[in-house]
Amino acid sequence: MKVRCAICGKEEEINKVHKDYKKLMANPQAVYICQVCNFKLSSQASRDNAVKGKN
Ligand SMILES: [Zn+2]
């Protein structure tokens, strides 16, 4: 199944072992985010949490 990252627009081919495969099969409108962007988002989120934790 071909999916497009909602953030960077990169097209990727995913198969049934991908963690989001079932979600995307069930709902083709579901947002797909590639691993690179996922990583950026999660590192951004943990930075934000760290900042909040200090305050
Ligand atoms: Zn991406």
mmCIF file of the protein (N, C-alpha, C, O) and its ligand, coordinates in Angstrom:
data_MODEL
# 
_entry.id   MODEL 
# 
loop_
_entity.id 
_entity.type 
_entity.pdbx_number_of_molecules 
1 polymer     1 
2 non-polymer 1 
# 
_entity_poly.entity_id                      1 
_entity_poly.type                           'polypeptide(L)' 
_entity_poly.nstd_linkage                   no 
_entity_poly.nstd_monomer                   no 
_entity_poly.pdbx_seq_one_letter_code       MKVRCAICGKEEEINKVHKDYKKLMANPQAVYICQVCNFKLSSQASRDNAVKGKN 
_entity_poly.pdbx_seq_one_letter_code_can   MKVRCAICGKEEEINKVHKDYKKLMANPQAVYICQVCNFKLSSQASRDNAVKGKN 
_entity_poly.pdbx_strand_id                 A 
# 
loop_
_entity_poly_seq.entity_id 
_entity_poly_seq.num 
_entity_poly_seq.mon_id 
_entity_poly_seq.hetero 
1 1  MET n 
1 2  LYS n 
1 3  VAL n 
1 4  ARG n 
1 5  CYS n 
1 6  ALA n 
1 7  ILE n 
1 8  CYS n 
1 9  GLY n 
1 10 LYS n 
1 11 GLU n 
1 12 GLU n 
1 13 GLU n 
1 14 ILE n 
1 15 ASN n 
1 16 LYS n 
1 17 VAL n 
1 18 HIS n 
1 19 LYS n 
1 20 ASP n 
1 21 TYR n 
1 22 LYS n 
1 23 LYS n 
1 24 LEU n 
1 25 MET n 
1 26 ALA n 
1 27 ASN n 
1 28 PRO n 
1 29 GLN n 
1 30 ALA n 
1 31 VAL n 
1 32 TYR n 
1 33 ILE n 
1 34 CYS n 
1 35 GLN n 
1 36 VAL n 
1 37 CYS n 
1 38 ASN n 
1 39 PHE n 
1 40 LYS n 
1 41 LEU n 
1 42 SER n 
1 43 SER n 
1 44 GLN n 
1 45 ALA n 
1 46 SER n 
1 47 ARG n 
1 48 ASP n 
1 49 ASN n 
1 50 ALA n 
1 51 VAL n 
1 52 LYS n 
1 53 GLY n 
1 54 LYS n 
1 55 ASN n 
# 
loop_
_struct_asym.id 
_struct_asym.entity_id 
A 1 
B 2 
# 
loop_
_chem_comp.id 
_chem_comp.type 
_chem_comp.mon_nstd_flag 
ALA 'L-peptide linking' y 
ARG 'L-peptide linking' y 
ASN 'L-peptide linking' y 
ASP 'L-peptide linking' y 
CYS 'L-peptide linking' y 
GLN 'L-peptide linking' y 
GLU 'L-peptide linking' y 
GLY 'peptide linking'   y 
HIS 'L-peptide linking' y 
ILE 'L-peptide linking' y 
LEU 'L-peptide linking' y 
LYS 'L-peptide linking' y 
MET 'L-peptide linking' y 
PHE 'L-peptide linking' y 
PRO 'L-peptide linking' y 
SER 'L-peptide linking' y 
TYR 'L-peptide linking' y 
VAL 'L-peptide linking' y 
ZN  non-polymer         . 
# 
_pdbx_entity_nonpoly.entity_id   2 
_pdbx_entity_nonpoly.name        ? 
_pdbx_entity_nonpoly.comp_id     ZN 
# 
_pdbx_nonpoly_scheme.asym_id         B 
_pdbx_nonpoly_scheme.entity_id       2 
_pdbx_nonpoly_scheme.mon_id          ZN 
_pdbx_nonpoly_scheme.ndb_seq_num     1 
_pdbx_nonpoly_scheme.pdb_seq_num     101 
_pdbx_nonpoly_scheme.auth_seq_num    101 
_pdbx_nonpoly_scheme.pdb_mon_id      ZN 
_pdbx_nonpoly_scheme.auth_mon_id     ZN 
_pdbx_nonpoly_scheme.pdb_strand_id   A 
_pdbx_nonpoly_scheme.pdb_ins_code    . 
# 
loop_
_atom_site.group_PDB 
_atom_site.id 
_atom_site.type_symbol 
_atom_site.label_atom_id 
_atom_site.label_alt_id 
_atom_site.label_comp_id 
_atom_site.label_asym_id 
_atom_site.label_entity_id 
_atom_site.label_seq_id 
_atom_site.pdbx_PDB_ins_code 
_atom_site.Cartn_x 
_atom_site.Cartn_y 
_atom_site.Cartn_z 
_atom_site.occupancy 
_atom_site.B_iso_or_equiv 
_atom_site.pdbx_formal_charge 
_atom_site.auth_seq_id 
_atom_site.auth_comp_id 
_atom_site.auth_asym_id 
_atom_site.auth_atom_id 
_atom_site.pdbx_PDB_model_num 
ATOM   1   N  N  . MET A 1 1  ? 0.852   -1.193 0.000  1.00 0.00 ? 1   MET A N  1 
ATOM   2   C  CA . MET A 1 1  ? 0.000   0.000  0.000  1.00 0.00 ? 1   MET A CA 1 
ATOM   3   C  C  . MET A 1 1  ? 0.887   1.242  0.000  1.00 0.00 ? 1   MET A C  1 
ATOM   4   O  O  . MET A 1 1  ? 1.852   1.336  0.759  1.00 0.00 ? 1   MET A O  1 
ATOM   5   N  N  . LYS A 1 2  ? 0.540   2.189  -0.865 1.00 0.00 ? 2   LYS A N  1 
ATOM   6   C  CA . LYS A 1 2  ? 1.328   3.404  -0.952 1.00 0.00 ? 2   LYS A CA 1 
ATOM   7   C  C  . LYS A 1 2  ? 0.733   4.463  -0.028 1.00 0.00 ? 2   LYS A C  1 
ATOM   8   O  O  . LYS A 1 2  ? -0.477  4.686  -0.017 1.00 0.00 ? 2   LYS A O  1 
ATOM   9   N  N  . VAL A 1 3  ? 1.591   5.101  0.736  1.00 0.00 ? 3   VAL A N  1 
ATOM   10  C  CA . VAL A 1 3  ? 1.146   6.135  1.665  1.00 0.00 ? 3   VAL A CA 1 
ATOM   11  C  C  . VAL A 1 3  ? 2.038   7.362  1.488  1.00 0.00 ? 3   VAL A C  1 
ATOM   12  O  O  . VAL A 1 3  ? 3.170   7.267  1.015  1.00 0.00 ? 3   VAL A O  1 
ATOM   13  N  N  . ARG A 1 4  ? 1.502   8.505  1.878  1.00 0.00 ? 4   ARG A N  1 
ATOM   14  C  CA . ARG A 1 4  ? 2.280   9.739  1.771  1.00 0.00 ? 4   ARG A CA 1 
ATOM   15  C  C  . ARG A 1 4  ? 2.361   10.387 3.152  1.00 0.00 ? 4   ARG A C  1 
ATOM   16  O  O  . ARG A 1 4  ? 1.357   10.541 3.848  1.00 0.00 ? 4   ARG A O  1 
ATOM   17  N  N  . CYS A 1 5  ? 3.567   10.757 3.521  1.00 0.00 ? 5   CYS A N  1 
ATOM   18  C  CA . CYS A 1 5  ? 3.767   11.402 4.818  1.00 0.00 ? 5   CYS A CA 1 
ATOM   19  C  C  . CYS A 1 5  ? 3.053   12.761 4.825  1.00 0.00 ? 5   CYS A C  1 
ATOM   20  O  O  . CYS A 1 5  ? 3.219   13.565 3.908  1.00 0.00 ? 5   CYS A O  1 
ATOM   21  N  N  . ALA A 1 6  ? 2.271   12.999 5.857  1.00 0.00 ? 6   ALA A N  1 
ATOM   22  C  CA . ALA A 1 6  ? 1.502   14.243 5.962  1.00 0.00 ? 6   ALA A CA 1 
ATOM   23  C  C  . ALA A 1 6  ? 2.398   15.449 6.218  1.00 0.00 ? 6   ALA A C  1 
ATOM   24  O  O  . ALA A 1 6  ? 1.979   16.588 6.014  1.00 0.00 ? 6   ALA A O  1 
ATOM   25  N  N  . ILE A 1 7  ? 3.612   15.207 6.657  1.00 0.00 ? 7   ILE A N  1 
ATOM   26  C  CA . ILE A 1 7  ? 4.502   16.319 7.003  1.00 0.00 ? 7   ILE A CA 1 
ATOM   27  C  C  . ILE A 1 7  ? 5.476   16.652 5.875  1.00 0.00 ? 7   ILE A C  1 
ATOM   28  O  O  . ILE A 1 7  ? 5.510   17.788 5.402  1.00 0.00 ? 7   ILE A O  1 
ATOM   29  N  N  . CYS A 1 8  ? 6.265   15.671 5.442  1.00 0.00 ? 8   CYS A N  1 
ATOM   30  C  CA . CYS A 1 8  ? 7.281   15.970 4.422  1.00 0.00 ? 8   CYS A CA 1 
ATOM   31  C  C  . CYS A 1 8  ? 6.812   15.606 3.012  1.00 0.00 ? 8   CYS A C  1 
ATOM   32  O  O  . CYS A 1 8  ? 7.450   15.991 2.032  1.00 0.00 ? 8   CYS A O  1 
ATOM   33  N  N  . GLY A 1 9  ? 5.699   14.866 2.900  1.00 0.00 ? 9   GLY A N  1 
ATOM   34  C  CA . GLY A 1 9  ? 5.159   14.519 1.594  1.00 0.00 ? 9   GLY A CA 1 
ATOM   35  C  C  . GLY A 1 9  ? 5.848   13.354 0.912  1.00 0.00 ? 9   GLY A C  1 
ATOM   36  O  O  . GLY A 1 9  ? 5.554   13.053 -0.245 1.00 0.00 ? 9   GLY A O  1 
ATOM   37  N  N  . LYS A 1 10 ? 6.754   12.696 1.607  1.00 0.00 ? 10  LYS A N  1 
ATOM   38  C  CA . LYS A 1 10 ? 7.461   11.558 1.036  1.00 0.00 ? 10  LYS A CA 1 
ATOM   39  C  C  . LYS A 1 10 ? 6.517   10.374 0.871  1.00 0.00 ? 10  LYS A C  1 
ATOM   40  O  O  . LYS A 1 10 ? 5.755   10.034 1.776  1.00 0.00 ? 10  LYS A O  1 
ATOM   41  N  N  . GLU A 1 11 ? 6.583   9.749  -0.315 1.00 0.00 ? 11  GLU A N  1 
ATOM   42  C  CA . GLU A 1 11 ? 5.751   8.563  -0.551 1.00 0.00 ? 11  GLU A CA 1 
ATOM   43  C  C  . GLU A 1 11 ? 6.504   7.324  -0.128 1.00 0.00 ? 11  GLU A C  1 
ATOM   44  O  O  . GLU A 1 11 ? 7.697   7.176  -0.392 1.00 0.00 ? 11  GLU A O  1 
ATOM   45  N  N  . GLU A 1 12 ? 5.783   6.435  0.536  1.00 0.00 ? 12  GLU A N  1 
ATOM   46  C  CA . GLU A 1 12 ? 6.387   5.188  0.983  1.00 0.00 ? 12  GLU A CA 1 
ATOM   47  C  C  . GLU A 1 12 ? 5.440   4.044  0.723  1.00 0.00 ? 12  GLU A C  1 
ATOM   48  O  O  . GLU A 1 12 ? 4.220   4.210  0.683  1.00 0.00 ? 12  GLU A O  1 
ATOM   49  N  N  . GLU A 1 13 ? 6.030   2.878  0.547  1.00 0.00 ? 13  GLU A N  1 
ATOM   50  C  CA . GLU A 1 13 ? 5.252   1.658  0.382  1.00 0.00 ? 13  GLU A CA 1 
ATOM   51  C  C  . GLU A 1 13 ? 5.283   0.932  1.723  1.00 0.00 ? 13  GLU A C  1 
ATOM   52  O  O  . GLU A 1 13 ? 6.356   0.614  2.236  1.00 0.00 ? 13  GLU A O  1 
ATOM   53  N  N  . ILE A 1 14 ? 4.111   0.671  2.289  1.00 0.00 ? 14  ILE A N  1 
ATOM   54  C  CA . ILE A 1 14 ? 4.096   -0.081 3.546  1.00 0.00 ? 14  ILE A CA 1 
ATOM   55  C  C  . ILE A 1 14 ? 3.367   -1.399 3.356  1.00 0.00 ? 14  ILE A C  1 
ATOM   56  O  O  . ILE A 1 14 ? 2.501   -1.520 2.489  1.00 0.00 ? 14  ILE A O  1 
ATOM   57  N  N  . ASN A 1 15 ? 3.713   -2.366 4.152  1.00 0.00 ? 15  ASN A N  1 
ATOM   58  C  CA . ASN A 1 15 ? 3.028   -3.659 4.096  1.00 0.00 ? 15  ASN A CA 1 
ATOM   59  C  C  . ASN A 1 15 ? 2.455   -4.001 5.463  1.00 0.00 ? 15  ASN A C  1 
ATOM   60  O  O  . ASN A 1 15 ? 2.544   -3.213 6.405  1.00 0.00 ? 15  ASN A O  1 
ATOM   61  N  N  . LYS A 1 16 ? 1.871   -5.178 5.555  1.00 0.00 ? 16  LYS A N  1 
ATOM   62  C  CA . LYS A 1 16 ? 1.092   -5.511 6.757  1.00 0.00 ? 16  LYS A CA 1 
ATOM   63  C  C  . LYS A 1 16 ? 1.915   -5.603 8.039  1.00 0.00 ? 16  LYS A C  1 
ATOM   64  O  O  . LYS A 1 16 ? 1.339   -5.660 9.125  1.00 0.00 ? 16  LYS A O  1 
ATOM   65  N  N  . VAL A 1 17 ? 3.239   -5.619 7.944  1.00 0.00 ? 17  VAL A N  1 
ATOM   66  C  CA . VAL A 1 17 ? 4.024   -5.631 9.179  1.00 0.00 ? 17  VAL A CA 1 
ATOM   67  C  C  . VAL A 1 17 ? 4.217   -4.221 9.750  1.00 0.00 ? 17  VAL A C  1 
ATOM   68  O  O  . VAL A 1 17 ? 4.663   -4.055 10.885 1.00 0.00 ? 17  VAL A O  1 
ATOM   69  N  N  . HIS A 1 18 ? 3.870   -3.204 8.936  1.00 0.00 ? 18  HIS A N  1 
ATOM   70  C  CA . HIS A 1 18 ? 3.996   -1.834 9.428  1.00 0.00 ? 18  HIS A CA 1 
ATOM   71  C  C  . HIS A 1 18 ? 2.963   -1.573 10.524 1.00 0.00 ? 18  HIS A C  1 
ATOM   72  O  O  . HIS A 1 18 ? 1.820   -2.022 10.436 1.00 0.00 ? 18  HIS A O  1 
ATOM   73  N  N  . LYS A 1 19 ? 3.382   -0.840 11.558 1.00 0.00 ? 19  LYS A N  1 
ATOM   74  C  CA . LYS A 1 19 ? 2.493   -0.641 12.707 1.00 0.00 ? 19  LYS A CA 1 
ATOM   75  C  C  . LYS A 1 19 ? 1.207   0.118  12.359 1.00 0.00 ? 19  LYS A C  1 
ATOM   76  O  O  . LYS A 1 19 ? 0.189   -0.044 13.031 1.00 0.00 ? 19  LYS A O  1 
ATOM   77  N  N  . ASP A 1 20 ? 1.255   0.935  11.322 1.00 0.00 ? 20  ASP A N  1 
ATOM   78  C  CA . ASP A 1 20 ? 0.076   1.721  10.952 1.00 0.00 ? 20  ASP A CA 1 
ATOM   79  C  C  . ASP A 1 20 ? -0.734  1.102  9.824  1.00 0.00 ? 20  ASP A C  1 
ATOM   80  O  O  . ASP A 1 20 ? -1.735  1.672  9.391  1.00 0.00 ? 20  ASP A O  1 
ATOM   81  N  N  . TYR A 1 21 ? -0.310  -0.056 9.348  1.00 0.00 ? 21  TYR A N  1 
ATOM   82  C  CA . TYR A 1 21 ? -0.980  -0.666 8.193  1.00 0.00 ? 21  TYR A CA 1 
ATOM   83  C  C  . TYR A 1 21 ? -2.471  -0.886 8.425  1.00 0.00 ? 21  TYR A C  1 
ATOM   84  O  O  . TYR A 1 21 ? -3.301  -0.498 7.603  1.00 0.00 ? 21  TYR A O  1 
ATOM   85  N  N  . LYS A 1 22 ? -2.802  -1.510 9.552  1.00 0.00 ? 22  LYS A N  1 
ATOM   86  C  CA . LYS A 1 22 ? -4.213  -1.805 9.856  1.00 0.00 ? 22  LYS A CA 1 
ATOM   87  C  C  . LYS A 1 22 ? -5.033  -0.526 9.970  1.00 0.00 ? 22  LYS A C  1 
ATOM   88  O  O  . LYS A 1 22 ? -6.156  -0.442 9.472  1.00 0.00 ? 22  LYS A O  1 
ATOM   89  N  N  . LYS A 1 23 ? -4.454  0.456  10.629 1.00 0.00 ? 23  LYS A N  1 
ATOM   90  C  CA . LYS A 1 23 ? -5.142  1.737  10.808 1.00 0.00 ? 23  LYS A CA 1 
ATOM   91  C  C  . LYS A 1 23 ? -5.437  2.368  9.453  1.00 0.00 ? 23  LYS A C  1 
ATOM   92  O  O  . LYS A 1 23 ? -6.537  2.863  9.212  1.00 0.00 ? 23  LYS A O  1 
ATOM   93  N  N  . LEU A 1 24 ? -4.431  2.342  8.566  1.00 0.00 ? 24  LEU A N  1 
ATOM   94  C  CA . LEU A 1 24 ? -4.589  2.970  7.256  1.00 0.00 ? 24  LEU A CA 1 
ATOM   95  C  C  . LEU A 1 24 ? -5.513  2.158  6.344  1.00 0.00 ? 24  LEU A C  1 
ATOM   96  O  O  . LEU A 1 24 ? -6.215  2.721  5.503  1.00 0.00 ? 24  LEU A O  1 
ATOM   97  N  N  . MET A 1 25 ? -5.506  0.849  6.513  1.00 0.00 ? 25  MET A N  1 
ATOM   98  C  CA . MET A 1 25 ? -6.422  0.007  5.746  1.00 0.00 ? 25  MET A CA 1 
ATOM   99  C  C  . MET A 1 25 ? -7.858  0.298  6.155  1.00 0.00 ? 25  MET A C  1 
ATOM   100 O  O  . MET A 1 25 ? -8.749  0.426  5.315  1.00 0.00 ? 25  MET A O  1 
ATOM   101 N  N  . ALA A 1 26 ? -8.065  0.403  7.486  1.00 0.00 ? 26  ALA A N  1 
ATOM   102 C  CA . ALA A 1 26 ? -9.401  0.639  8.024  1.00 0.00 ? 26  ALA A CA 1 
ATOM   103 C  C  . ALA A 1 26 ? -9.883  2.045  7.683  1.00 0.00 ? 26  ALA A C  1 
ATOM   104 O  O  . ALA A 1 26 ? -11.071 2.271  7.454  1.00 0.00 ? 26  ALA A O  1 
ATOM   105 N  N  . ASN A 1 27 ? -8.940  2.983  7.654  1.00 0.00 ? 27  ASN A N  1 
ATOM   106 C  CA . ASN A 1 27 ? -9.297  4.375  7.405  1.00 0.00 ? 27  ASN A CA 1 
ATOM   107 C  C  . ASN A 1 27 ? -8.249  5.020  6.507  1.00 0.00 ? 27  ASN A C  1 
ATOM   108 O  O  . ASN A 1 27 ? -7.250  5.550  6.992  1.00 0.00 ? 27  ASN A O  1 
ATOM   109 N  N  . PRO A 1 28 ? -8.483  4.975  5.190  1.00 0.00 ? 28  PRO A N  1 
ATOM   110 C  CA . PRO A 1 28 ? -7.505  5.532  4.246  1.00 0.00 ? 28  PRO A CA 1 
ATOM   111 C  C  . PRO A 1 28 ? -7.282  7.029  4.421  1.00 0.00 ? 28  PRO A C  1 
ATOM   112 O  O  . PRO A 1 28 ? -6.298  7.575  3.922  1.00 0.00 ? 28  PRO A O  1 
ATOM   113 N  N  . GLN A 1 29 ? -8.183  7.687  5.120  1.00 0.00 ? 29  GLN A N  1 
ATOM   114 C  CA . GLN A 1 29 ? -8.020  9.120  5.379  1.00 0.00 ? 29  GLN A CA 1 
ATOM   115 C  C  . GLN A 1 29 ? -7.118  9.379  6.580  1.00 0.00 ? 29  GLN A C  1 
ATOM   116 O  O  . GLN A 1 29 ? -6.755  10.523 6.853  1.00 0.00 ? 29  GLN A O  1 
ATOM   117 N  N  . ALA A 1 30 ? -6.759  8.322  7.292  1.00 0.00 ? 30  ALA A N  1 
ATOM   118 C  CA . ALA A 1 30 ? -5.912  8.484  8.476  1.00 0.00 ? 30  ALA A CA 1 
ATOM   119 C  C  . ALA A 1 30 ? -4.578  9.102  8.077  1.00 0.00 ? 30  ALA A C  1 
ATOM   120 O  O  . ALA A 1 30 ? -4.060  8.855  6.988  1.00 0.00 ? 30  ALA A O  1 
ATOM   121 N  N  . VAL A 1 31 ? -4.051  9.886  8.957  1.00 0.00 ? 31  VAL A N  1 
ATOM   122 C  CA . VAL A 1 31 ? -2.793  10.574 8.685  1.00 0.00 ? 31  VAL A CA 1 
ATOM   123 C  C  . VAL A 1 31 ? -1.623  9.612  8.849  1.00 0.00 ? 31  VAL A C  1 
ATOM   124 O  O  . VAL A 1 31 ? -1.498  8.928  9.865  1.00 0.00 ? 31  VAL A O  1 
ATOM   125 N  N  . TYR A 1 32 ? -0.765  9.574  7.822  1.00 0.00 ? 32  TYR A N  1 
ATOM   126 C  CA . TYR A 1 32 ? 0.456   8.783  7.905  1.00 0.00 ? 32  TYR A CA 1 
ATOM   127 C  C  . TYR A 1 32 ? 1.633   9.718  8.114  1.00 0.00 ? 32  TYR A C  1 
ATOM   128 O  O  . TYR A 1 32 ? 1.763   10.731 7.426  1.00 0.00 ? 32  TYR A O  1 
ATOM   129 N  N  . ILE A 1 33 ? 2.475   9.379  9.053  1.00 0.00 ? 33  ILE A N  1 
ATOM   130 C  CA . ILE A 1 33 ? 3.696   10.162 9.283  1.00 0.00 ? 33  ILE A CA 1 
ATOM   131 C  C  . ILE A 1 33 ? 4.884   9.214  9.203  1.00 0.00 ? 33  ILE A C  1 
ATOM   132 O  O  . ILE A 1 33 ? 4.932   8.205  9.907  1.00 0.00 ? 33  ILE A O  1 
ATOM   133 N  N  . CYS A 1 34 ? 5.844   9.546  8.338  1.00 0.00 ? 34  CYS A N  1 
ATOM   134 C  CA . CYS A 1 34 ? 6.994   8.667  8.140  1.00 0.00 ? 34  CYS A CA 1 
ATOM   135 C  C  . CYS A 1 34 ? 7.884   8.610  9.372  1.00 0.00 ? 34  CYS A C  1 
ATOM   136 O  O  . CYS A 1 34 ? 7.765   9.427  10.284 1.00 0.00 ? 34  CYS A O  1 
ATOM   137 N  N  . GLN A 1 35 ? 8.770   7.636  9.379  1.00 0.00 ? 35  GLN A N  1 
ATOM   138 C  CA . GLN A 1 35 ? 9.634   7.424  10.540 1.00 0.00 ? 35  GLN A CA 1 
ATOM   139 C  C  . GLN A 1 35 ? 10.481  8.633  10.866 1.00 0.00 ? 35  GLN A C  1 
ATOM   140 O  O  . GLN A 1 35 ? 10.669  8.975  12.034 1.00 0.00 ? 35  GLN A O  1 
ATOM   141 N  N  . VAL A 1 36 ? 10.998  9.289  9.820  1.00 0.00 ? 36  VAL A N  1 
ATOM   142 C  CA . VAL A 1 36 ? 11.859  10.456 10.030 1.00 0.00 ? 36  VAL A CA 1 
ATOM   143 C  C  . VAL A 1 36 ? 11.090  11.565 10.747 1.00 0.00 ? 36  VAL A C  1 
ATOM   144 O  O  . VAL A 1 36 ? 11.568  12.141 11.725 1.00 0.00 ? 36  VAL A O  1 
ATOM   145 N  N  . CYS A 1 37 ? 9.887   11.852 10.240 1.00 0.00 ? 37  CYS A N  1 
ATOM   146 C  CA . CYS A 1 37 ? 9.075   12.909 10.842 1.00 0.00 ? 37  CYS A CA 1 
ATOM   147 C  C  . CYS A 1 37 ? 8.576   12.493 12.222 1.00 0.00 ? 37  CYS A C  1 
ATOM   148 O  O  . CYS A 1 37 ? 8.492   13.313 13.136 1.00 0.00 ? 37  CYS A O  1 
ATOM   149 N  N  . ASN A 1 38 ? 8.245   11.209 12.361 1.00 0.00 ? 38  ASN A N  1 
ATOM   150 C  CA . ASN A 1 38 ? 7.841   10.684 13.651 1.00 0.00 ? 38  ASN A CA 1 
ATOM   151 C  C  . ASN A 1 38 ? 8.920   10.930 14.695 1.00 0.00 ? 38  ASN A C  1 
ATOM   152 O  O  . ASN A 1 38 ? 8.650   11.348 15.821 1.00 0.00 ? 38  ASN A O  1 
ATOM   153 N  N  . PHE A 1 39 ? 10.155  10.652 14.277 1.00 0.00 ? 39  PHE A N  1 
ATOM   154 C  CA . PHE A 1 39 ? 11.287  10.824 15.181 1.00 0.00 ? 39  PHE A CA 1 
ATOM   155 C  C  . PHE A 1 39 ? 11.465  12.297 15.551 1.00 0.00 ? 39  PHE A C  1 
ATOM   156 O  O  . PHE A 1 39 ? 11.695  12.645 16.710 1.00 0.00 ? 39  PHE A O  1 
ATOM   157 N  N  . LYS A 1 40 ? 11.351  13.157 14.522 1.00 0.00 ? 40  LYS A N  1 
ATOM   158 C  CA . LYS A 1 40 ? 11.484  14.594 14.771 1.00 0.00 ? 40  LYS A CA 1 
ATOM   159 C  C  . LYS A 1 40 ? 10.410  15.060 15.741 1.00 0.00 ? 40  LYS A C  1 
ATOM   160 O  O  . LYS A 1 40 ? 10.680  15.818 16.672 1.00 0.00 ? 40  LYS A O  1 
ATOM   161 N  N  . LEU A 1 41 ? 9.178   14.591 15.507 1.00 0.00 ? 41  LEU A N  1 
ATOM   162 C  CA . LEU A 1 41 ? 8.067   14.985 16.371 1.00 0.00 ? 41  LEU A CA 1 
ATOM   163 C  C  . LEU A 1 41 ? 8.276   14.504 17.794 1.00 0.00 ? 41  LEU A C  1 
ATOM   164 O  O  . LEU A 1 41 ? 8.046   15.252 18.744 1.00 0.00 ? 41  LEU A O  1 
ATOM   165 N  N  . SER A 1 42 ? 8.712   13.255 17.948 1.00 0.00 ? 42  SER A N  1 
ATOM   166 C  CA . SER A 1 42 ? 8.859   12.742 19.304 1.00 0.00 ? 42  SER A CA 1 
ATOM   167 C  C  . SER A 1 42 ? 10.027  13.388 20.029 1.00 0.00 ? 42  SER A C  1 
ATOM   168 O  O  . SER A 1 42 ? 9.965   13.590 21.241 1.00 0.00 ? 42  SER A O  1 
ATOM   169 N  N  . SER A 1 43 ? 11.104  13.719 19.297 1.00 0.00 ? 43  SER A N  1 
ATOM   170 C  CA . SER A 1 43 ? 12.211  14.388 19.977 1.00 0.00 ? 43  SER A CA 1 
ATOM   171 C  C  . SER A 1 43 ? 11.821  15.827 20.315 1.00 0.00 ? 43  SER A C  1 
ATOM   172 O  O  . SER A 1 43 ? 12.230  16.369 21.342 1.00 0.00 ? 43  SER A O  1 
ATOM   173 N  N  . GLN A 1 44 ? 11.027  16.432 19.436 1.00 0.00 ? 44  GLN A N  1 
ATOM   174 C  CA . GLN A 1 44 ? 10.492  17.774 19.711 1.00 0.00 ? 44  GLN A CA 1 
ATOM   175 C  C  . GLN A 1 44 ? 9.598   17.727 20.951 1.00 0.00 ? 44  GLN A C  1 
ATOM   176 O  O  . GLN A 1 44 ? 9.700   18.583 21.830 1.00 0.00 ? 44  GLN A O  1 
ATOM   177 N  N  . ALA A 1 45 ? 8.726   16.727 21.015 1.00 0.00 ? 45  ALA A N  1 
ATOM   178 C  CA . ALA A 1 45 ? 7.788   16.600 22.127 1.00 0.00 ? 45  ALA A CA 1 
ATOM   179 C  C  . ALA A 1 45 ? 8.523   16.400 23.442 1.00 0.00 ? 45  ALA A C  1 
ATOM   180 O  O  . ALA A 1 45 ? 8.145   16.977 24.462 1.00 0.00 ? 45  ALA A O  1 
ATOM   181 N  N  . SER A 1 46 ? 9.580   15.578 23.422 1.00 0.00 ? 46  SER A N  1 
ATOM   182 C  CA . SER A 1 46 ? 10.275  15.348 24.682 1.00 0.00 ? 46  SER A CA 1 
ATOM   183 C  C  . SER A 1 46 ? 11.042  16.591 25.114 1.00 0.00 ? 46  SER A C  1 
ATOM   184 O  O  . SER A 1 46 ? 11.202  16.845 26.307 1.00 0.00 ? 46  SER A O  1 
ATOM   185 N  N  . ARG A 1 47 ? 11.524  17.377 24.122 1.00 0.00 ? 47  ARG A N  1 
ATOM   186 C  CA . ARG A 1 47 ? 12.158  18.649 24.460 1.00 0.00 ? 47  ARG A CA 1 
ATOM   187 C  C  . ARG A 1 47 ? 11.141  19.579 25.112 1.00 0.00 ? 47  ARG A C  1 
ATOM   188 O  O  . ARG A 1 47 ? 11.426  20.216 26.126 1.00 0.00 ? 47  ARG A O  1 
ATOM   189 N  N  . ASP A 1 48 ? 9.950   19.649 24.518 1.00 0.00 ? 48  ASP A N  1 
ATOM   190 C  CA . ASP A 1 48 ? 8.904   20.505 25.069 1.00 0.00 ? 48  ASP A CA 1 
ATOM   191 C  C  . ASP A 1 48 ? 8.570   20.092 26.492 1.00 0.00 ? 48  ASP A C  1 
ATOM   192 O  O  . ASP A 1 48 ? 8.408   20.936 27.373 1.00 0.00 ? 48  ASP A O  1 
ATOM   193 N  N  . ASN A 1 49 ? 8.470   18.787 26.707 1.00 0.00 ? 49  ASN A N  1 
ATOM   194 C  CA . ASN A 1 49 ? 8.154   18.287 28.041 1.00 0.00 ? 49  ASN A CA 1 
ATOM   195 C  C  . ASN A 1 49 ? 9.248   18.648 29.030 1.00 0.00 ? 49  ASN A C  1 
ATOM   196 O  O  . ASN A 1 49 ? 8.972   18.996 30.178 1.00 0.00 ? 49  ASN A O  1 
ATOM   197 N  N  . ALA A 1 50 ? 10.481  18.563 28.580 1.00 0.00 ? 50  ALA A N  1 
ATOM   198 C  CA . ALA A 1 50 ? 11.613  18.876 29.456 1.00 0.00 ? 50  ALA A CA 1 
ATOM   199 C  C  . ALA A 1 50 ? 11.548  20.343 29.872 1.00 0.00 ? 50  ALA A C  1 
ATOM   200 O  O  . ALA A 1 50 ? 11.794  20.683 31.029 1.00 0.00 ? 50  ALA A O  1 
ATOM   201 N  N  . VAL A 1 51 ? 11.213  21.205 28.913 1.00 0.00 ? 51  VAL A N  1 
ATOM   202 C  CA . VAL A 1 51 ? 11.108  22.635 29.199 1.00 0.00 ? 51  VAL A CA 1 
ATOM   203 C  C  . VAL A 1 51 ? 9.986   22.891 30.195 1.00 0.00 ? 51  VAL A C  1 
ATOM   204 O  O  . VAL A 1 51 ? 10.140  23.644 31.156 1.00 0.00 ? 51  VAL A O  1 
ATOM   205 N  N  . LYS A 1 52 ? 8.842   22.236 29.937 1.00 0.00 ? 52  LYS A N  1 
ATOM   206 C  CA . LYS A 1 52 ? 7.699   22.409 30.846 1.00 0.00 ? 52  LYS A CA 1 
ATOM   207 C  C  . LYS A 1 52 ? 8.029   21.904 32.245 1.00 0.00 ? 52  LYS A C  1 
ATOM   208 O  O  . LYS A 1 52 ? 7.607   22.480 33.247 1.00 0.00 ? 52  LYS A O  1 
ATOM   209 N  N  . GLY A 1 53 ? 8.797   20.808 32.293 1.00 0.00 ? 53  GLY A N  1 
ATOM   210 C  CA . GLY A 1 53 ? 9.134   20.217 33.574 1.00 0.00 ? 53  GLY A CA 1 
ATOM   211 C  C  . GLY A 1 53 ? 9.956   21.149 34.451 1.00 0.00 ? 53  GLY A C  1 
ATOM   212 O  O  . GLY A 1 53 ? 9.880   21.100 35.679 1.00 0.00 ? 53  GLY A O  1 
ATOM   213 N  N  . LYS A 1 54 ? 10.750  22.006 33.795 1.00 0.00 ? 54  LYS A N  1 
ATOM   214 C  CA . LYS A 1 54 ? 11.606  22.925 34.555 1.00 0.00 ? 54  LYS A CA 1 
ATOM   215 C  C  . LYS A 1 54 ? 10.797  24.039 35.195 1.00 0.00 ? 54  LYS A C  1 
ATOM   216 O  O  . LYS A 1 54 ? 11.165  24.552 36.252 1.00 0.00 ? 54  LYS A O  1 
ATOM   217 N  N  . ASN A 1 55 ? 9.694   24.415 34.556 1.00 0.00 ? 55  ASN A N  1 
ATOM   218 C  CA . ASN A 1 55 ? 8.905   25.543 35.042 1.00 0.00 ? 55  ASN A CA 1 
ATOM   219 C  C  . ASN A 1 55 ? 7.991   25.180 36.211 1.00 0.00 ? 55  ASN A C  1 
ATOM   220 O  O  . ASN A 1 55 ? 7.269   26.038 36.720 1.00 0.00 ? 55  ASN A O  1 
HETATM 221 ZN ZN . ZN  B 2 .  ? 7.876   12.615 6.679  1.00 0.00 2 101 ZN  A ZN 1 
# 
